[in-house]
Amino acid sequence: MTVDALTNRRGWWRRNALPLVGVAVLLPATFGVIAWNEWNEYFSGQATQPVVAPPGGSVEFEGAVWGPAEIEVVDPGAEFEAPAGSQVVTAAVPVDPGAHAVTCHTPTLRETTGAQREWSDATFDIGWSPAPDELGSCALTGTDPFTITVAFLVPLDATGPFAVELISPNALPRFARLLVEP
């Protein structure tokens, strides 16, 4: 019997066993590497790793000292008006940048239990103005210590505990979370 006759007798599956095993291994591995790369890129741009400061405490984050954060429920009175079913909560976070200027977005306020709702800055929505030496974010602050002060519109059923969260684009996926008690 000739070699060609033996080759034809073995069948297509046996002749291509080695390449088929290679495809069976490499195809899922390729999809796995692509999926891992995409998810890794997505999460590296999201605030997913908190650097936590306890209530009344501060945290060193990105070379600066953040906190301790304080919040206060403000009586709207004649200064501004809160919509029905809501209250105004102000948050103040002292920041000591140290030797290098820091950058951060406007802080958010988050419930740390229950629904873990999150509220954005409503300072301008309610017509409230912080003091001239109080800033709404870290933009163009230099290396002098400063305080970030913002107001949030929070539903009346939000009872806390809360956390003030500060995101620095240079530090993602890490971010500062300063726990506060109402």
DATAHU-V469640 format. One record per run of one state. SS is the DSSP state (helix for helix, strand for strand, loop for the rest). FROM is the first residue (numbers start at 1). TO is the last residue. Records with the same first field share a line. If there is no record, write none. Layout:
SS=FROM-TO / FROM-TO
This chain:
loop=1-2 / 11-11 / 16-16 / 45-48 / 54-57 / 62-63 / 75-85 / 97-107 / 112-117 / 120-133 / 136-145 / 156-161 / 167-168 / 172-173 / 181-182
helix=3-10 / 12-15 / 17-44 / 169-171
strand=49-53 / 58-61 / 64-74 / 86-96 / 108-111 / 118-119 / 134-135 / 146-155 / 162-166 / 174-180
